[in-house]
C-alpha cells in the first residue's frame, strides 16, 4: 500500500478550512525544511521564480505569461483567454486561503509552465512573494 507524503496529508486535513497565506506558506516551508535543513522562505526567490522563463511551453514560458509582470493586476490565460484574478494577496484576499485550491493550481501551473512539479521550497517562496507584493 502506498503512503501519502506528509504535505499531502496535512493539506488534505486542512481542505475546506479557510487559512491565511502565512499558514499555507508555513506548511510548504515545513515540508521544505525536511528536504533542506535550515530552509527559510524568501520573497526574493519567489519573485525570481515568478519572473523566470522556462523552456517547457512556448505559449506559457513564465508565470507572467498569464499573470502579467505585476501580480497586483488581473491576468488572462495565454491559451484560453480566460480572465484570471490577481495573484497578489493585497489585490485578491481569497488568494492562498484554501490549501486544496492552492495545491491544485500549483499542480497544474507548475506542470504547464515549469514542466515538473514545483518543490515545497519553491511554493513557500512563491507564497512569500505573493504575500508581500504591495
Backbone torsions as a table, in degrees:
resi	resn	phi	psi	omega
1	UNK	NA	133.8	-178.5
2	UNK	-83.2	134.3	176.9
3	UNK	-99.5	148.2	-179.4
4	UNK	-85.0	146.8	176.5
5	UNK	-61.7	150.2	-178.5
6	UNK	-55.6	-36.6	-179.7
7	UNK	-60.9	-45.0	-179.9
8	UNK	-64.6	-41.7	178.5
9	UNK	-62.6	-43.1	179.3
10	UNK	-65.8	-44.5	178.6
11	UNK	-62.7	-40.6	179.3
12	UNK	-63.5	-37.5	-179.5
13	UNK	-69.8	-23.7	179.9
14	UNK	-92.8	-9.5	-176.7
15	UNK	-52.9	134.3	178.9
16	UNK	87.6	-9.6	177.7
17	UNK	-99.6	132.1	175.5
18	UNK	-70.5	131.6	179.2
19	UNK	-126.2	168.1	174.9
20	UNK	-93.8	158.2	175.3
21	UNK	-57.9	-33.9	179.3
22	UNK	-64.9	-40.2	178.3
23	UNK	-66.1	-42.9	179.6
24	UNK	-66.4	-42.8	176.2
25	UNK	-59.4	-38.2	179.7
26	UNK	-66.0	-36.0	176.6
27	UNK	-59.4	-48.1	179.4
28	UNK	-66.0	-40.2	-179.9
29	UNK	-63.9	-39.1	178.4
30	UNK	-63.4	-43.5	177.8
31	UNK	-65.0	-41.5	179.3
32	UNK	-62.6	-37.1	-179.5
33	UNK	-65.9	-24.5	176.2
34	UNK	-73.3	-20.9	-179.7
35	UNK	-99.7	-24.7	-177.6
36	UNK	-142.1	103.3	-177.7
37	UNK	-54.7	135.1	177.4
38	UNK	79.8	10.6	-179.1
39	UNK	-58.8	134.6	173.3
40	UNK	-133.0	130.5	179.5
41	UNK	-60.0	147.2	-178.9
42	UNK	-132.2	117.7	175.5
43	UNK	-63.7	-32.7	178.9
44	UNK	-64.1	-45.3	175.9
45	UNK	-65.2	-37.0	178.3
46	UNK	-61.8	-41.4	177.6
47	UNK	-65.8	-42.6	178.7
48	UNK	-60.4	-41.8	178.3
49	UNK	-63.9	-44.3	179.0
50	UNK	-57.4	-38.1	-176.0
51	UNK	-91.7	-13.0	-176.6
52	UNK	-64.3	139.9	175.3
53	UNK	-97.3	132.2	179.9
54	UNK	-111.9	154.9	-176.8
55	UNK	-92.7	11.9	-173.6
56	UNK	-74.0	-41.3	-168.8
57	UNK	-140.2	116.8	-177.9
58	UNK	-61.7	-35.0	-177.9
59	UNK	-81.5	-24.9	-179.7
60	UNK	-135.2	70.2	-176.9
61	UNK	-78.1	-10.5	-178.6
62	UNK	-152.4	163.4	175.5
63	UNK	-57.6	-35.7	-177.9
64	UNK	-66.7	-15.0	178.8
65	UNK	-59.7	-36.0	-179.9
66	UNK	-109.4	-30.8	-172.6
67	UNK	-98.4	6.2	-178.2
68	UNK	65.7	168.1	179.1
69	UNK	-70.1	-18.9	-178.7
70	UNK	-115.1	108.2	-177.1
71	UNK	-67.0	-4.1	174.0
72	UNK	-80.2	-15.3	-178.6
73	UNK	-94.7	153.3	171.9
74	UNK	-68.7	153.5	179.0
75	UNK	-122.8	-170.1	179.9
76	UNK	-149.8	130.9	-179.7
77	UNK	-59.3	129.6	-175.0
78	UNK	-65.2	-24.4	-178.1
79	UNK	-101.0	-50.3	-174.0
80	UNK	-88.3	-20.5	-177.4
81	UNK	80.5	1.6	-179.0
82	UNK	-64.7	137.0	177.6
83	UNK	-66.6	142.2	179.7
84	UNK	-126.5	126.1	177.8
85	UNK	-66.6	157.1	-178.9
86	UNK	-54.9	148.2	177.9
87	UNK	-82.1	-32.6	-175.7
88	UNK	-66.7	135.6	-179.9
89	UNK	-60.5	-35.5	-179.1
90	UNK	-62.3	-27.5	-178.4
91	UNK	-102.2	-12.4	-176.9
92	UNK	-148.3	92.3	-176.0
93	UNK	-61.9	-17.3	179.0
94	UNK	-83.8	-13.8	-176.9
95	UNK	-65.7	135.4	177.5
96	UNK	59.6	40.8	178.7
97	UNK	-118.4	-7.9	179.8
98	UNK	-126.3	106.9	-175.5
99	UNK	-53.8	-39.7	-179.1
100	UNK	-65.6	-42.9	178.8
101	UNK	-66.7	-40.8	179.5
102	UNK	-59.3	-47.8	-178.9
103	UNK	-66.4	-38.0	177.6
104	UNK	-59.5	-48.1	-176.4
105	UNK	-73.1	-36.5	173.2
106	UNK	-60.6	-42.2	-179.8
107	UNK	-58.4	-49.3	-179.1
108	UNK	-68.2	-52.5	-172.5
109	UNK	-69.0	-37.8	178.7
110	UNK	-63.2	-42.8	179.4
111	UNK	-65.3	-42.3	-178.2
112	UNK	-71.1	-41.3	-172.8
113	UNK	-95.0	-50.1	-175.3
114	UNK	-83.7	-29.3	179.7
115	UNK	90.9	11.7	-179.8
116	UNK	-164.3	171.8	173.6
117	UNK	-70.4	139.3	175.8
118	UNK	-75.3	149.2	178.9
119	UNK	-78.1	159.6	174.6
120	UNK	-57.0	-35.4	178.1
121	UNK	-65.3	-42.6	177.1
122	UNK	-62.7	-40.6	179.1
123	UNK	-65.6	-43.8	179.0
124	UNK	-61.4	-43.2	178.8
125	UNK	-64.4	-42.4	-179.2
126	UNK	-62.6	-47.0	178.9
127	UNK	-63.3	-38.8	177.8
128	UNK	-60.4	-44.8	179.0
129	UNK	-63.9	-49.1	-177.9
130	UNK	-64.8	-23.2	177.7
131	UNK	-80.8	-21.7	-176.7
132	UNK	-99.4	-18.6	-177.4
133	UNK	-61.2	129.7	178.1
134	UNK	-131.1	NA	NA
